[in-house]
Amino acid sequence: MRTAFINALIALAEKDENIFLISGDLGFSVVEGFVEKFPDRFINVGIAEQNMIGMAAGLALSGKTVFVYSIVSFATFRCFEQIRNDVCYHQANVKIVSVGSGFSYGTQGYTHYGIEDLAVMRALPNLTVYSPADPVETQMIVEQMGKTHGPVYLRLGKAKETIIHADINKVATHLPPAMIPIMESQSGKVILTTGVISATVCQQVVNEKIDCSIYSVPTIKPLDLKSLATIASTAKQIITVEEHQISGGFGSAILEGLEYLVSSGQLAAMPKIKRLGLNDMIPDYVGSQDYLRQHIDLAQLKM
């Protein structure tokens, strides 16, 4: 995903001289291609994330399109006030790119966990929130980010993510990144998944021979209510899966969307819902992606 991000950003920057990239002293072995091509449009602010966001907002309000890059916890929690006040409330054209969702950096301890960011970021006004499932979705989303004005949060994995979309053109038909079908079935069971855990979900479904439809949902905010209404109108059961705390995360966004559709008369009735994620837990030792997936208990997909 990191490679897909930087390659897509370089392609955008070649066409738009207003694109800047700011790093919080991270991204080495990732950002070099951008730095070599556009040294005057790259800034390493050091370990100073609040300053990074403030600087990005200033550049954006001066007419630039600014991408900032850091680890999930540093790009969100450490500088939340600056994101809220400087970026979102000013509708500044700042694109916050975080890497290391879930326990991707779990070996560094809880300071590096990325398991609460969706809940925090989707609460902010004027902020679009993306959580792509693979490098293909990442590329399409970055291209979309370069074409649209306003604050964006993009949540990525760490490295070597499985490609789940073989046909990039098929993904492109769902732009702006909406709900993308991966597997389709008439069974009435629907799995909605987001982020890099989507590949694990697909593998689990194949291994367990589960008859269901699977949709990747890379856009958490604004939610694609039109697609959700279409899916829910024939679904007997919807299961959401996320590498994130249950409270306030992806599953909560889906529940809110379904409630709105029912209350507004766009959906006749609420289908049965099951949310799979982390249940308000902090691991008692250094986390890992395998540890996270064990606690999400994907065996429930078959139930």
DOGU-604624 format. One record per atom (N, C-alpha, C, O): y, x, z. Coordinates in pm, whole numbers, padded with zeros to 5 digits, always signed. Example, Ala and Ser with C-alpha at 12.3 -4.5 7.8 and 13.67 -1.06 7.14 Angstrom:
BEGIN
-00569+01319+00780;-00450+01230+00780;-00330+01320+00780;-00332+01424+00846;-00225+01285+00708;-00106+01367+00714;+00003+01290+00787;+00114+01341+00804;
//
This chain:
BEGIN
-00120+00082+00000;+00000+00000+00000;+00127+00086+00000;+00224+00055-00069;+00124+00194+00078;+00243+00281+00084;+00272+00341-00053;+00388+00352-00094;+00165+00379-00123;+00183+00435-00258;+00236+00330-00354;+00324+00358-00435;+00181+00209-00346;+00228+00100-00431;+00375+00070-00404;+00452+00044-00496;+00412+00072-00276;+00551+00048-00239;+00645+00152-00299;+00743+00117-00364;+00614+00280-00278;+00708+00383-00322;+00714+00391-00474;+00821+00417-00530;+00602+00370-00542;+00603+00372-00688;+00687+00258-00744;+00764+00276-00838;+00672+00140-00684;+00752+00025-00728;+00899+00047-00699;+00985+00010-00779;+00929+00108-00583;+01069+00135-00548;+01132+00236-00642;+01247+00220-00683;+01057+00341-00679;+01107+00440-00774;+01139+00374-00908;+01242+00404-00970;+01052+00285-00952;+01075+00215-01079;+01202+00131-01072;+01277+00123-01169;+01225+00067-00957;+01348-00011-00940;+01471+00079-00939;+01573+00048-01002;+01461+00191-00867;+01575+00281-00853;+01613+00348-00984;+01729+00384-01004;+01517+00364-01073;+01547+00420-01205;+01637+00329-01287;+01709+00374-01376;+01632+00199-01256;+01712+00101-01329;+01838+00059-01255;+01930+00002-01314;+01842+00086-01125;+01954+00040-01042;+02001+00153-00952;+01932+00191-00857;+02116+00207-00982;+02168+00322-00908;+02221+00283-00769;+02261+00370-00692;+02222+00155-00738;+02268+00112-00606;+02157+00108-00502;+02183+00079-00386;+02033+00138-00542;+01921+00134-00447;+01916+00263-00365;+01915+00373-00419;+01913+00245-00233;+01904+00356-00139;+01776+00340-00056;+01724+00230-00039;+01727+00453-00004;+01612+00454+00087;+01650+00533+00211;+01698+00646+00202;+01629+00472+00328;+01657+00538+00456;+01528+00543+00537;+01456+00443+00548;+01499+00658+00594;+01379+00676+00675;+01416+00717+00817;+01513+00788+00840;+01335+00669+00913;+01354+00709+01052;+01267+00829+01086;+01191+00825+01183;+01277+00934+01005;+01199+01057+01024;+01049+01032+01008;+00967+01094+01075;+01016+00940+00915;+00877+00907+00885;+00858+00895+00735;+00955+00891+00658;+00731+00889+00694;+00704+00868+00552;+00676+00994+00473;+00672+00990+00350;+00658+01105+00542;+00627+01229+00471;+00489+01216+00407;+00395+01166+00469;+00477+01261+00284;+00363+01243+00195;+00370+01107+00126;+00281+01072+00048;+00477+01029+00154;+00498+00900+00088;+00629+00900+00010;+00631+00863-00107;+00738+00940+00074;+00872+00923+00016;+00915+01038-00076;+01020+01029-00138;+00835+01144-00084;+00879+01263-00158;+00915+01234-00304;+01010+01290-00358;+00838+01145-00368;+00867+01113-00508;+01006+01054-00525;+01075+01086-00621;+01046+00969-00433;+01180+00911-00437;+01285+01019-00410;+01387+01027-00480;+01261+01102-00309;+01356+01206-00272;+01380+01303-00386;+01494+01342-00411;+01275+01343-00456;+01289+01437-00567;+01371+01379-00682;+01450+01450-00744;+01353+01251-00709;+01425+01188-00818;+01568+01148-00782;+01660+01156-00864;+01586+01105-00655;+01716+01052-00615;+01760+01112-00481;+01774+01038-00383;+01782+01242-00476;+01815+01307-00347;+01944+01254-00284;+01958+01256-00162;+02037+01207-00367;+02164+01156-00315;+02154+01013-00265;+02249+00958-00210;+02035+00952-00284;+02017+00813-00241;+01908+00801-00134;+01855+00692-00110;+01876+00913-00071;+01779+00913+00039;+01846+00972+00162;+01913+01075+00155;+01827+00905+00276;+01883+00953+00403;+01773+00949+00508;+01710+00845+00528;+01752+01061+00575;+01664+01065+00692;+01753+01069+00815;+01818+01170+00841;+01756+00960+00889;+01846+00951+01004;+01787+01015+01129;+01855+01026+01232;+01660+01057+01121;+01593+01108+01240;+01539+00994+01323;+01534+00880+01279;+01497+01026+01444;+01439+00925+01533;+01555+00849+01598;+01588+00872+01715;+01614+00760+01521;+01733+00686+01564;+01736+00553+01489;+01821+00529+01404;+01639+00467+01523;+01620+00345+01444;+01738+00249+01452;+01769+00183+01353;+01804+00240+01568;+01921+00154+01577;+02030+00199+01479;+02093+00118+01412;+02050+00331+01474;+02148+00386+01379;+02103+00362+01235;+02186+00337+01147;+01972+00371+01213;+01918+00349+01078;+01955+00210+01027;+01999+00196+00913;+01938+00108+01110;+01969-00028+01069;+02120-00047+01054;+02165-00112+00960;+02197+00008+01146;+02343-00002+01135;+02395+00063+01009;+02482+00008+00941;+02341+00181+00976;+02381+00250+00854;+02340+00170+00730;+02416+00160+00634;+02219+00115+00734;+02172+00034+00622;+02261-00087+00600;+02295-00120+00486;+02300-00153+00709;+02387-00270+00698;+02522-00233+00639;+02576-00305+00556;+02576-00119+00684;+02704-00074+00630;+02698-00046+00481;+02787-00086+00405;+02593+00022+00438;+02576+00049+00296;+02558-00081+00217;+02614-00098+00109;+02481-00172+00273;+02456-00299+00204;+02584-00379+00189;+02609-00438+00083;+02666-00382+00293;+02791-00457+00286;+02894-00387+00197;+03001-00441+00170;+02860-00265+00153;+02944-00193+00057;+02890-00207-00086;+02940-00142-00178;+02789-00292-00102;+02739-00320-00236;+02607-00255-00272;+02562-00266-00386;+02543-00186-00177;+02416-00120-00204;+02297-00209-00168;+02308-00302-00087;+02183-00178-00229;+02057-00241-00192;+01978-00137-00114;+01938-00035-00170;+01956-00162+00014;+01906-00057+00103;+01766-00091+00154;+01744-00197+00213;+01672-00001+00130;+01537-00010+00185;+01528+00086+00304;+01565+00203+00292;+01479+00037+00417;+01455+00125+00531;+01305+00128+00558;+01235+00029+00537;+01257+00242+00604;+01112+00264+00615;+01078+00325+00749;+01134+00427+00788;+00984+00260+00821;+00937+00316+00947;+00806+00247+00987;+00761+00156+00918;+00747+00291+01097;+00627+00226+01152;+00666+00090+01209;+00778+00071+01257;+00573-00006+01203;+00601-00145+01240;+00680-00156+01370;+00787-00218+01373;+00630-00098+01477;+00694-00117+01607;+00833-00057+01612;+00921-00111+01679;+00855+00052+01541;+00987+00117+01542;+01086+00045+01450;+01206+00044+01477;+01035-00013+01343;+01123-00081+01246;+01163-00220+01291;+01250-00283+01230;+01101-00270+01398;+01130-00406+01443;+01176-00411+01588;+01292-00443+01615;+01088-00379+01681;+01119-00397+01823;+01229-00303+01872;+01315-00343+01950;+01225-00179+01826;+01321-00080+01877;+01463-00111+01833;+01559-00073+01901;+01479-00177+01722;+01613-00202+01669;+01636-00350+01640;+01708-00386+01547;+01573-00435+01721;+01579-00579+01694;+01723-00632+01699;+01762-00713+01615;+01800-00587+01796;+01938-00636+01809;+02020-00603+01685;+02098-00686+01637;+02002-00482+01632;+02077-00443+01513;+02032-00523+01390;+02115-00559+01306;+01901-00552+01381;+01852-00634+01270;+01914-00773+01279;+01961-00828+01179;+01914-00830+01400;+01969-00964+01419;+02118-00969+01389;+02164-01052+01310;+02194-00880+01453;+02340-00888+01446;+02398-00830+01318;+02485-00890+01255;+02349-00711+01279;+02410-00640+01166;+02356-00684+01031;+02429-00687+00932;+02226-00719+01028;+02163-00751+00900;+02155-00902+00877;+02212-00954+00780;+02086-00972+00964;+02057-01114+00938;+02182-01202+00947;+02204-01286+00860;+02263-01182+01050;+02381-01268+01064;+02487-01239+00959;+02574-01322+00934;+02480-01123+00896;+02572-01090+00786;+02506-01111+00650;+02568-01089+00546;+02380-01154+00651;+02304-01172+00526;+02312-01044+00440;+02326-01051+00317;+02303-00931+00506;+02315-00802+00437;+02191-00774+00353;+02080-00813+00389;+02211-00708+00242;+02103-00681+00147;+02020-00560+00192;+02019-00456+00126;+01952-00578+00305;+01870-00472+00364;+01724-00516+00361;+01690-00627+00401;+01638-00427+00312;+01495-00454+00302;+01422-00365+00403;+01415-00243+00386;+01368-00425+00507;+01301-00350+00613;+01154-00340+00579;+01083-00440+00575;+01108-00218+00555;+00969-00194+00516;+00899-00126+00633;+00934-00015+00672;+00797-00195+00688;+00724-00138+00801;+00582-00106+00759;+00523-00177+00677;+00528-00001+00813;+00393+00043+00780;+00310+00050+00908;+00361+00088+01013;+00182+00014+00898;+00094+00026+01015;+00071-00105+01087;+00074-00109+01210;+00047-00213+01011;+00021-00343+01074;-00106-00338+01157;-00193-00254+01136;-00115-00432+01253;-00233-00435+01340;-00243-00310+01425;-00145-00267+01487;-00363-00251+01429;-00388-00128+01505;-00405-00009+01411;-00478+00085+01442;-00336-00012+01296;-00348+00098+01200;-00313+00232+01263;-00373+00334+01230;-00215+00231+01353;-00176+00352+01426;-00224+00345+01571;-00162+00402+01661;-00334+00274+01594;-00383+00251+01729;-00416+00375+01807;-00411+00374+01930;-00450+00484+01738;-00482+00608+01809;-00361+00664+01883;-00375+00750+01970;-00242+00616+01849;-00120+00662+01917;-00087+00578+02040;+00011+00606+02109;-00168+00476+02067;-00144+00394+02185;-00062+00270+02155;-00021+00247+02041;-00038+00190+02260;+00023+00058+02241;+00165+00063+02187;+00213-00036+02131;+00234+00176+02202;+00369+00188+02147;+00370+00177+01995;+00474+00150+01935;+00253+00196+01933;+00243+00194+01786;+00171+00070+01734;+00144+00061+01614;+00138-00026+01820;+00069-00146+01772;+00165-00235+01692;+00284-00246+01724;+00111-00297+01589;+00190-00391+01510;+00126-00529+01515;+00075-00578+01414;+00130-00592+01633;+00057-00718+01651;+00147-00832+01702;+00098-00940+01734;+00278-00808+01709;+00371-00915+01748;+00488-00930+01650;+00573-01017+01669;+00492-00848+01547;+00610-00842+01462;+00635-00968+01380;+00751-01004+01359;+00530-01035+01333;+00552-01156+01253;+00621-01263+01337;+00713-01330+01289;+00578-01280+01461;+00639-01379+01549;+00786-01349+01572;+00870-01438+01571;+00816-01221+01593;+00954-01181+01621;+01042-01195+01497;+01151-01251+01505;+00994-01146+01385;+01079-01139+01267;+01099-01273+01199;+01206-01299+01144;+00999-01360+01203;+01017-01487+01134;+01110-01581+01211;+01150-01685+01159;+01144-01545+01335;+01240-01624+01413;+01384-01597+01372;+01474-01672+01409;+01407-01490+01298;+01544-01451+01264;+01597-01531+01145;+01522-01560+01052;+01725-01567+01148;+01782-01644+01037;+01803-01558+00913;+01827-01437+00922;+01795-01620+00798;+01824-01556+00669;+01727-01446+00630;+01754-01371+00537;+01615-01433+00701;+01523-01322+00676;+01395-01371+00609;+01325-01457+00662;+01365-01316+00492;+01239-01342+00424;+01133-01248+00480;+01161-01130+00503;+01012-01300+00504;+00906-01220+00566;+00784-01217+00474;+00728-01322+00441;+00744-01095+00433;+00628-01076+00345;+00519-00998+00418;+00546-00907+00496;+00394-01038+00391;+00278-00968+00446;+00169-00962+00339;+00076-01042+00342;+00179-00867+00245;+00084-00860+00134;-00056-00819+00179;-00073-00753+00281;-00155-00861+00099;-00295-00835+00132;-00346-00705+00073;-00441-00647+00125;-00285-00659-00036;-00336-00539-00103;-00226-00472-00184;-00114-00524-00189;-00254-00357-00247;-00151-00287-00324;-00095-00367-00441;+00021-00350-00477;-00177-00455-00500;-00128-00538-00612;-00019-00632-00565;+00087-00641-00627;-00044-00702-00455;+00058-00790-00400;+00181-00711-00358;+00294-00756-00375;+00159-00592-00302;+00271-00508-00258;+00363-00475-00374;+00485-00488-00363;+00305-00434-00486;+00386-00399-00603;+00469-00518-00650;+00588-00505-00677;+00406-00635-00659;+00476-00753-00707;+00588-00793-00612;+00695-00836-00656;+00563-00780-00482;+00665-00818-00384;+00783-00723-00386;+00898-00768-00380;+00758-00593-00395;+00868-00497-00401;+00954-00522-00524;+01077-00515-00517;+00891-00551-00636;+00966-00584-00757;+01053-00708-00733;+01168-00713-00777;+00997-00806-00663;+01072-00928-00631;+01188-00897-00537;+01298-00950-00553;+01164-00810-00441;+01268-00773-00345;+01388-00709-00415;+01503-00731-00376;+01359-00629-00518;+01467-00563-00590;+01553-00657-00671;+01666-00623-00707;+01500-00776-00700;+01571-00872-00784;+01650-00976-00704;+01733-01047-00759;+01622-00984-00574;+01684-01088-00494;+01773-01027-00386;+01745-00919-00334;+01880-01098-00355;+01977-01049-00255;+01944-01107-00119;+01904-01223-00108;+01961-01026-00016;+01946-01076+00120;+01845-00997+00201;+01772-00914+00147;+01840-01024+00332;+01751-00950+00421;+01604-00984+00396;+01569-01099+00372;+01519-00882+00402;+01376-00898+00382;+01301-00811+00481;+01343-00699+00512;+01189-00862+00531;+01096-00781+00609;+00963-00775+00535;+00904-00878+00504;+00916-00654+00508;+00790-00631+00438;+00696-00555+00530;+00728-00446+00578;+00579-00614+00554;+00481-00560+00649;+00362-00503+00572;+00296-00577+00499;+00335-00374+00586;+00229-00307+00511;+00121-00252+00604;+00142-00236+00724;+00004-00224+00546;-00100-00151+00617;-00065-00003+00619;+00050+00035+00600;-00164+00079+00643;-00138+00223+00654;-00181+00299+00529;-00100+00372+00471;-00308+00284+00487;-00357+00361+00372;-00494+00311+00330;-00568+00252+00409;-00527+00336+00203;-00660+00311+00146;-00703+00165+00158;-00820+00135+00182;-00608+00074+00142;-00642-00069+00148;-00721-00109+00023;-00696-00059-00086;-00816-00198+00041;-00899-00248-00068;-00817-00336-00160;-00738-00419-00114;-00835-00319-00289;-00770-00407-00387;-00854-00533-00400;-00971-00526-00437;-00796-00648-00370;-00870-00773-00379;-00835-00853-00504;-00904-00949-00539;-00727-00814-00571;-00687-00882-00694;-00713-00789-00813;-00643-00689-00830;-00812-00822-00893;-00846-00738-01007;-00747-00756-01121;-00726-00664-01201;-00685-00874-01130;-00597-00906-01242;-00454-00922-01191;-00420-01023-01130;-00369-00822-01218;-00231-00827-01171;-00153-00939-01239;-00059-00994-01181;-00193-00974-01361;-00124-01081-01432;-00147-01216-01365;-00059-01301-01364;-00267-01235-01307;-00295-01359-01235;-00207-01371-01112;-00158-01479-01080;-00187-01260-01043;-00099-01260-00927;+00044-01292-00968;+00115-01364-00898;+00084-01238-01083;+00221-01257-01130;+00253-01404-01156;+00369-01444-01148;+00153-01484-01188;+00177-01626-01213;+00214-01700-01086;+00257-01815-01092;+00197-01636-00971;+00228-01699-00843;+00358-01645-00783;+00381-01659-00663;+00441-01584-00866;+00571-01536-00817;+00671-01650-00817;+00664-01738-00903;+00768-01652-00718;+00774-01556-00608;+00649-01565-00521;+00589-01672-00510;+00609-01453-00460;+00476-01446-00398;+00444-01568-00313;+00496-01585-00203;+00357-01651-00364;+00321-01775-00298;+00177-01765-00249;+00130-01656-00218;+00108-01877-00240;-00031-01875-00198;-00120-01846-00319;-00121-01921-00416;-00194-01735-00311;-00268-01684-00426;-00417-01709-00406;-00474-01659-00309;-00483-01785-00495;-00626-01810-00479;-00709-01683-00501;-00686-01609-00596;-00804-01660-00412;-00897-01548-00426;-01036-01601-00461;-01100-01552-00553;-01081-01702-00386;-01206-01772-00415;-01178-01921-00410;-01097-01966-00329;-01244-01998-00495;-01221-02142-00496;-01354-02217-00488;-01452-02178-00551;-01354-02325-00410;-01475-02403-00386;-01437-02549-00367;-01321-02581-00338;-01533-02637-00384;-01512-02780-00362;-01561-02824-00224;-01569-02943-00196;-01593-02728-00139;-01656-02761-00010;-01563-02830+00089;-01608-02900+00179;-01434-02810+00073;-01338-02866+00167;-01298-02770+00277;-01203-02797+00351;-01370-02658+00291;-01331-02555+00388;-01237-02457+00319;-01269-02405+00212;-01121-02432+00380;-01020-02343+00322;-00983-02236+00424;-00955-02266+00539;-00983-02111+00380;-00938-02000+00463;-00805-01951+00408;-00795-01915+00291;-00704-01948+00492;-00574-01892+00458;-00560-01762+00535;-00570-01760+00658;-00536-01654+00463;-00531-01522+00528;-00410-01445+00479;-00359-01470+00370;-00365-01352+00560;-00248-01272+00523;-00267-01128+00569;-00334-01103+00669;-00208-01034+00496;-00214-00894+00536;-00346-00828+00498;-00429-00887+00430;-00363-00704+00543;-00475-00623+00498;-00611-00669+00551;-00715-00627+00501;-00610-00757+00651;-00738-00810+00699;-00800-00903+00595;-00917-00941+00608;-00724-00941+00494;-00775-01031+00391;-00899-00975+00322;-00991-01050+00291;-00903-00845+00298;-01020-00785+00234;-01144-00798+00322;-01253-00824+00273;-01126-00781+00454;-01237-00797+00547;-01286-00941+00549;-01406-00967+00557;-01193-01035+00543;-01228-01177+00539;-01312-01207+00415;-01414-01275+00424;-01268-01158+00301;-01342-01181+00176;-01482-01124+00185;-01578-01187+00140;-01496-01004+00241;-01627-00941+00253;-01717-01020+00348;-01837-01034+00323;-01658-01071+00456;-01734-01151+00552;-01786-01279+00486;-01900-01319+00508;-01703-01342+00406;-01743-01465+00337;-01858-01438+00241;-01952-01517+00233;-01851-01326+00169;-01958-01290+00075;-02086-01258+00151;-02194-01305+00115;-02074-01177+00257;-02193-01136+00334;-02262-01256+00399;-02385-01263+00402;-02183-01350+00450;-02239-01466+00521;-02267-01583+00427;-02318-01687+00469;-02232-01565+00300;-02253-01671+00199;-02188-01802+00243;-02250-01908+00239;-02062-01791+00282;-01987-01908+00328;-01926-01979+00208;-01859-01917+00126;-01950-02107+00197;-01896-02187+00088;-01755-02232+00126;-01739-02322+00209;-01656-02171+00067;-01518-02202+00104;-01422-02154-00005;-01461-02082-00097;-01300-02197+00007;-01191-02142-00073;-01113-02043+00013;-01098-02064+00133;-01063-01936-00049;-00980-01838+00022;-00848-01823-00053;-00847-01806-00175;-00739-01831+00021;-00607-01806-00036;-00538-01696+00041;-00537-01697+00164;-00481-01602-00030;-00394-01503+00032;-00254-01564+00042;-00205-01626-00052;-00190-01544+00157;-00055-01597+00179;+00039-01481+00212;+00059-01450+00329;+00095-01417+00110;+00181-01300+00135;+00322-01335+00182;+00392-01249+00235;+00364-01459+00163;+00498-01499+00206;+00487-01586+00331;+00442-01700+00324;+00528-01531+00443;+00522-01603+00570;+00647-01689+00588;+00641-01798+00646;+00758-01639+00540;+00885-01712+00548;+00970-01680+00426;+00995-01562+00401;+01016-01778+00349;+00987-01921+00365;+00845-01953+00319;+00799-01899+00218;+00778-02038+00390;+00641-02075+00357;+00639-02159+00230;+00727-02242+00206;+00537-02136+00150;+00520-02211+00025;+00464-02350+00057;+00343-02372+00052;+00553-02442+00091;+00510-02575+00135;+00447-02657+00023;+00359-02740+00048;+00491-02635-00099;+00433-02709-00212;+00285-02675-00227;+00202-02765-00242;+00252-02546-00225;+00112-02506-00235;+00033-02550-00113;-00082-02593-00124;+00095-02540+00006;+00027-02581+00128;-00008-02730+00124;-00116-02770+00167;+00082-02810+00073;+00056-02954+00062;-00059-02982-00033;-00144-03066-00005;-00062-02911-00144;-00170-02929-00242;-00305-02890-00182;-00403-02961-00197;-00308-02776-00115;-00432-02727-00053;-00479-02821+00058;-00596-02857+00064;-00386-02860+00144;-00421-02941+00261;-00462-03083+00224;-00533-03149+00300;-00417-03131+00108;-00446-03269+00070;-00594-03293+00044;-00641-03406+00054;-00668-03187+00012;-00812-03201-00014;-00897-03123+00086;-01020-03127+00078;-00834-03054+00178;-00908-02971+00274;-00958-03055+00391;-00886-03139+00445;-01083-03031+00430;-01139-03092+00551;-01111-03002+00672;-01095-03050+00784;-01106-02872+00647;-01081-02776+00754;-01003-02659+00697;-01034-02610+00589;-00901-02616+00770;-00824-02497+00734;-00839-02394+00846;-00817-02425+00963;-00877-02272+00809;-00889-02162+00905;-00786-02056+00866;-00784-02009+00752;-00703-02017+00960;-00607-01910+00935;-00657-01782+01001;-00715-01786+01110;-00635-01669+00935;-00680-01539+00988;-00564-01440+00978;-00498-01430+00874;-00540-01367+01085;-00433-01269+01088;-00466-01155+01184;-00536-01176+01283;-00415-01036+01155;-00429-00922+01246;-00303-00917+01333;-00222-00826+01321;-00290-01015+01419;-00166-01039+01490;-00197-01130+01608;-00300-01197+01609;-00109-01132+01707;-00125-01227+01816;-00120-01370+01762;-00045-01399+01669;-00201-01458+01820;-00201-01598+01780;-00064-01663+01801;-00016-01738+01716;-00001-01632+01913;+00127-01695+01948;+00237-01657+01849;+00273-01539+01837;+00289-01755+01780;+00405-01732+01695;+00378-01664+01563;+00472-01637+01488;+00254-01636+01532;+00223-01560+01411;+00202-01645+01288;+00262-01751+01273;+00115-01597+01199;+00088-01662+01072;+00029-01802+01090;+00074-01898+01027;-00071-01813+01178;-00131-01943+01203;-00030-02043+01256;-00035-02161+01220;+00060-01998+01341;+00165-02086+01392;+00256-02133+01279;+00297-02249+01276;+00287-02043+01186;+00370-02081+01071;+00302-02188+00988;+00367-02283+00942;+00170-02174+00967;+00095-02274+00890;+00095-02409+00963;+00115-02513+00901;+00073-02407+01094;+00077-02531+01173;+00213-02599+01163;+00221-02720+01146;+00318-02521+01173;+00453-02577+01162;+00475-02639+01024;+00534-02746+01011;+00425-02568+00920;+00438-02620+00784;+00364-02750+00765;+00415-02843+00703;+00241-02757+00819;+00161-02879+00807;+00227-02995+00883;+00230-03108+00834;+00279-02968+01001;+00346-03072+01079;+00466-03127+01003;+00490-03248+01001;+00540-03038+00940;+00656-03083+00862;+00612-03169+00744;+00674-03272+00715;+00506-03128+00676;+00458-03204+00561;+00412-03344+00602;+00438-03441+00531;+00344-03353+00717;+00297-03484+00765;+00415-03570+00808;+00424-03687+00771;+00506-03512+00886;+00619-03590+00940;+00716-03634+00830;+00785-03735+00846;+00721-03559+00720;+00810-03595+00610;+00742-03683+00505;+00802-03719+00404;+00614-03716+00529;+00543-03804+00438;+00487-03737+00314;+00443-03805+00222;+00489-03602+00310;+00438-03530+00194;+00288-03503+00204;+00224-03461+00108;+00233-03527+00323;+00090-03508+00348;+00042-03624+00433;+00103-03656+00535;-00068-03686+00391;-00113-03809+00458;-00161-03784+00600;-00132-03862+00690;-00234-03675+00620;-00290-03649+00753;-00311-03500+00771;-00325-03425+00674;-00314-03458+00896;-00336-03317+00930;-00485-03285+00922;-00564-03351+00989;-00525-03185+00843;-00666-03145+00842;-00702-03073+00972;-00613-03033+01047;-00830-03058+00997;-00876-02983+01113;-00833-02837+01098;-00849-02778+00991;-00780-02779+01206;-00724-02644+01200;-00794-02553+01301;-00820-02593+01414;-00823-02431+01257;-00872-02326+01347;-00793-02199+01318;-00780-02158+01203;-00740-02137+01424;-00663-02013+01406;-00740-01895+01464;-00782-01898+01580;-00759-01792+01382;-00825-01669+01427;-00723-01556+01431;-00655-01528+01333;-00715-01492+01545;-00623-01381+01563;-00645-01325+01703;-00748-01351+01765;-00549-01250+01752;-00558-01192+01886;-00502-01291+01987;-00391-01341+01970;-00576-01318+02091;-00539-01422+02188;-00469-01361+02308;-00528-01343+02415;-00340-01329+02290;-00256-01282+02400;-00321-01167+02477;-00326-01168+02600;-00371-01068+02402;-00446-00961+02467;-00382-00825+02441;-00315-00803+02340;-00404-00736+02536;-00369-00595+02520;-00498-00517+02541;-00560-00530+02647;-00540-00437+02444;-00667-00364+02460;-00662-00269+02579;-00558-00212+02612;-00777-00253+02641;-00783-00169+02761;-00810-00023+02729;-00834+00058+02819;-00807+00011+02602;-00815+00151+02562;-00745+00165+02427;-00697+00066+02372;-00739+00285+02375;-00669+00307+02249;-00732+00222+02140;-00853+00228+02117;-00651+00142+02073;-00701+00047+01975;-00732+00109+01841;-00694+00223+01813;-00803+00034+01759;-00834+00072+01621;-00847-00054+01539;-00859-00163+01596;-00846-00042+01408;-00862-00160+01324;-00998-00226+01347;-01009-00349+01346;-01102-00145+01367;-01234-00202+01395;-01232-00282+01525;-01290-00390+01534;-01166-00227+01626;-01154-00296+01755;-01083-00430+01737;-01123-00531+01793;-00974-00428+01658;-00898-00549+01633;-00984-00656+01567;-00983-00772+01608;-01060-00615+01465;-01142-00712+01393;-01253-00770+01480;-01291-00885+01463;-01305-00690+01572;-01407-00741+01664;-01350-00850+01754;-01418-00948+01785;-01225-00834+01795;-01163-00931+01884;-01115-01057+01809;-01094-01161+01870;-01099-01047+01680;-01063-01165+01602;-01186-01253+01579;-01172-01373+01556;-01306-01195+01584;-01432-01268+01576;-01443-01347+01447;-01436-01470+01447;-01459-01275+01337;-01470-01338+01206;-01601-01416+01189;-01618-01487+01090;-01693-01403+01286;-01815-01484+01280;-01781-01633+01284;-01859-01716+01239;-01664-01666+01338;-01621-01807+01347;-01589-01867+01210;-01576-01988+01197;-01577-01783+01109;-01552-01834+00974;-01666-01924+00927;-01646-02013+00845;-01785-01900+00980;-01902-01976+00935;-01914-02109+01009;-01989-02197+00966;-01844-02123+01117;-01858-02243+01201;-01777-02361+01146;-01778-02469+01204;
//
